[in-house]
Amino acid sequence: MSSQRVSLKPWNTFGIDVYANNVIIVHSVESLFCNSWTNGVRQSEPVLLLGEGSNVLFLQDFRGKVLINRIKGISVTETTHTWLLHVGAGENWHQLVETTLCKGLAGLENLALIPGCVGSAPIQNIGAYGVELRQVCEYVDIILLNDGSHQRLKATECCFGYRDSVFKHRDKNHYAIIAVGLRLIKQWRPVLSHGALKMLNPKTVTPIQVFHTVCETRRSKIPNPKYIGNAGSFFKNPLVRASIAFNLLALHPKIPYHLNNNGDVVLSAAGLIDQCKLKGYRIGGAAVHDQQALVFINTGTASSEDIVNLARIVRRRVGEKFNIWLEPEVCFISSQGKIDALEVVR
Ligand SMILES: Cc1cc2nc3c(=O)[nH]c(=O)nc-3n(C[C@H](O)[C@H](O)[C@H](O)COP(=O)(O)OP(=O)(O)OC[C@H]3O[C@@H](n4cnc5c(N)ncnc54)[C@H](O)[C@@H]3O)c2cc1C
């Protein structure tokens, strides 16, 4: 039976000290379905599936069981022009990036050092340095938890968008991602459009050089959750109509931005927060990181309330100054499960 006292602190990178009734590590689809999840669903006990807890904020104790997905396995098949990887959802994403590069399979190097599991990557369509998961995703395998049947969603059925996919909108109790298929094209084309990668020579650069440049840049900019609790970018970068964005940028030319495919402007949320002079701003044990304004940190004693209060203030300051209202990227988890984060910080 549940103990009421299993700490979730090791299972969320914010390092929030909350508890669950139980924490179960699942190593196979069978144990996920038969032993853990179905029992929970049948008993109407809340059940939460986690990878590495690097994109969640627990608001309070979770009144149910947490399943830690460690379904492993990587297999590679080859066609004339591509490598197709079938990867268990519980594999660590960064280790996958390293493993593929070591085998001479390029294509994931821009996504190095993103924390979390492979199975979580499609949920928010992880992205960094000009590459998103959708560019390499071939399919996502899920199990339906009401009957145990399996489904394969082609990439087009995943409806990938900026930090978005069909999985963000499905009923969380009804499915679990169990594997992801990735297609890497043998004729490698480097993506050097962002940050320090722009300095590399496209004619001579290697995938390993891109990998090291991404790792070095990330290590210098983003606090390591092993030492400083955080969940990466707290808010999404806002998408703004070009006419509005360029008026704003004329007044605040230092805010970084880029155009998306529709001609809308993606403004840097970090830039907006920075313009409000909020770097280092602190509430209780929570603070805006002093070098990376989009990352909120747990200075050691933060409660989830501190982080939510900080998010509300940052959102309000940015909204009042620019009339742009930021939306959380991090998933908020209440005592019963995932809830609408925007409602909480409004
Ligand atoms: C330091 C740092 C840097 C980051 N940088 C980036 C970045 O550059 N780009 C980026 O896109 N993200 C970034 N993130 C966010 C995070 O790494 C990603 O969102 C990652 O994919 C989350 O993986 P996870 O396994 O930790 O997911 P978790 O936090 O464990 O889970 C996230 C959500 O997915 C659900 N879930 C987890 N696994 C499954 C499954 N198998 N089936 C169904 N639902 C599931 C959970 O219930 C939860 O709602 C960063 C985070 C940190 C801490």
The ligand as an SDF file (V2000), in Angstrom:
LIG
                    3D

 53 58  0  0  0  0  0  0  0  0999 V2000
   18.6810   22.7670  -17.7760 C   0  0  0  0  0  0  0  0  0  0  0  0
   17.5400   22.4890  -18.7280 C   0  0  0  0  0  0  0  0  0  0  0  0
   17.6660   22.8440  -20.0590 C   0  0  0  0  0  0  0  0  0  0  0  0
   16.6230   22.5760  -20.9610 C   0  0  0  0  0  0  0  0  0  0  0  0
   16.7880   22.9340  -22.2670 N   0  0  0  0  0  0  0  0  0  0  0  0
   15.8120   22.6540  -23.1620 C   0  0  0  0  0  0  0  0  0  0  0  0
   15.9810   22.9940  -24.5360 C   0  0  0  0  0  0  0  0  0  0  0  0
   17.0100   23.5110  -24.9620 O   0  0  0  0  0  0  0  0  0  0  0  0
   14.9620   22.7160  -25.3870 N   0  0  0  0  0  0  0  0  0  0  0  0
   13.8060   22.1060  -24.9640 C   0  0  0  0  0  0  0  0  0  0  0  0
   12.9210   21.8770  -25.8080 O   0  0  0  0  0  0  0  0  0  0  0  0
   13.6200   21.7800  -23.6730 N   0  0  0  0  0  0  0  0  0  0  0  0
   14.5890   22.0310  -22.7630 C   0  0  0  0  0  0  0  0  0  0  0  0
   14.4160   21.7050  -21.4380 N   0  0  0  0  0  0  0  0  0  0  0  0
   13.1540   21.0810  -21.0060 C   0  0  0  0  0  0  0  0  0  0  0  0
   13.2260   19.5310  -20.9120 C   0  0  0  0  0  0  0  0  0  0  0  0
   14.5470   19.0920  -20.9710 O   0  0  0  0  0  0  0  0  0  0  0  0
   12.4210   18.8430  -22.0130 C   0  0  0  0  0  0  0  0  0  0  0  0
   11.0860   19.2750  -21.9990 O   0  0  0  0  0  0  0  0  0  0  0  0
   12.4690   17.3220  -21.9000 C   0  0  0  0  0  0  0  0  0  0  0  0
   11.9430   16.7290  -23.0550 O   0  0  0  0  0  0  0  0  0  0  0  0
   11.6950   16.8240  -20.6640 C   0  0  0  0  0  0  0  0  0  0  0  0
   12.0170   15.4460  -20.5020 O   0  0  0  0  0  0  0  0  0  0  0  0
   11.7150   14.6890  -19.1450 P   0  0  0  0  0  0  0  0  0  0  0  0
   11.9400   13.2390  -19.4140 O   0  0  0  0  0  0  0  0  0  0  0  0
   12.4940   15.2580  -18.0370 O   0  0  0  0  0  0  0  0  0  0  0  0
   10.1720   14.9800  -18.9830 O   0  0  0  0  0  0  0  0  0  0  0  0
    9.3660   15.0820  -17.6010 P   0  0  0  0  0  0  0  0  0  0  0  0
    9.6530   16.4100  -16.9870 O   0  0  0  0  0  0  0  0  0  0  0  0
    9.6140   13.8780  -16.7850 O   0  0  0  0  0  0  0  0  0  0  0  0
    7.8580   15.0620  -18.1360 O   0  0  0  0  0  0  0  0  0  0  0  0
    7.3420   16.1520  -18.8500 C   0  0  0  0  0  0  0  0  0  0  0  0
    5.8420   15.9020  -19.1310 C   0  0  0  0  0  0  0  0  0  0  0  0
    5.6970   14.7760  -20.0060 O   0  0  0  0  0  0  0  0  0  0  0  0
    4.9270   13.7330  -19.3930 C   0  0  0  0  0  0  0  0  0  0  0  0
    5.5940   12.4780  -19.7760 N   0  0  0  0  0  0  0  0  0  0  0  0
    6.8790   12.1270  -19.5230 C   0  0  0  0  0  0  0  0  0  0  0  0
    7.1600   10.9580  -20.1040 N   0  0  0  0  0  0  0  0  0  0  0  0
    6.0320   10.5300  -20.7310 C   0  0  0  0  0  0  0  0  0  0  0  0
    5.6980    9.3850  -21.5190 C   0  0  0  0  0  0  0  0  0  0  0  0
    6.5780    8.4130  -21.7680 N   0  0  0  0  0  0  0  0  0  0  0  0
    4.4310    9.2820  -22.0040 N   0  0  0  0  0  0  0  0  0  0  0  0
    3.5060   10.2470  -21.7610 C   0  0  0  0  0  0  0  0  0  0  0  0
    3.7730   11.3690  -21.0240 N   0  0  0  0  0  0  0  0  0  0  0  0
    5.0190   11.4990  -20.5120 C   0  0  0  0  0  0  0  0  0  0  0  0
    5.0000   14.0140  -17.9070 C   0  0  0  0  0  0  0  0  0  0  0  0
    3.8550   13.5020  -17.2320 O   0  0  0  0  0  0  0  0  0  0  0  0
    5.0480   15.5350  -17.8770 C   0  0  0  0  0  0  0  0  0  0  0  0
    3.7430   16.0730  -18.0110 O   0  0  0  0  0  0  0  0  0  0  0  0
   15.4340   21.9450  -20.5080 C   0  0  0  0  0  0  0  0  0  0  0  0
   15.3180   21.5880  -19.1600 C   0  0  0  0  0  0  0  0  0  0  0  0
   16.3640   21.8460  -18.2760 C   0  0  0  0  0  0  0  0  0  0  0  0
   16.2460   21.4290  -16.8330 C   0  0  0  0  0  0  0  0  0  0  0  0
  1  2  1  0
  2  3  1  0
  2 52  2  0
  3  4  2  0
  4  5  1  0
  4 50  1  0
  5  6  2  0
  6  7  1  0
  6 13  1  0
  7  8  2  0
  7  9  1  0
  9 10  1  0
 10 11  2  0
 10 12  1  0
 12 13  2  0
 13 14  1  0
 14 15  1  0
 14 50  1  0
 15 16  1  0
 16 17  1  0
 16 18  1  0
 18 19  1  0
 18 20  1  0
 20 21  1  0
 20 22  1  0
 22 23  1  0
 23 24  1  0
 24 25  2  0
 24 26  1  0
 24 27  1  0
 27 28  1  0
 28 29  2  0
 28 30  1  0
 28 31  1  0
 31 32  1  0
 32 33  1  0
 33 34  1  0
 33 48  1  0
 34 35  1  0
 35 36  1  0
 35 46  1  0
 36 37  1  0
 36 45  1  0
 37 38  2  0
 38 39  1  0
 39 40  1  0
 39 45  2  0
 40 41  1  0
 40 42  2  0
 42 43  1  0
 43 44  2  0
 44 45  1  0
 46 47  1  0
 46 48  1  0
 48 49  1  0
 50 51  2  0
 51 52  1  0
 52 53  1  0
M  END
$$$$
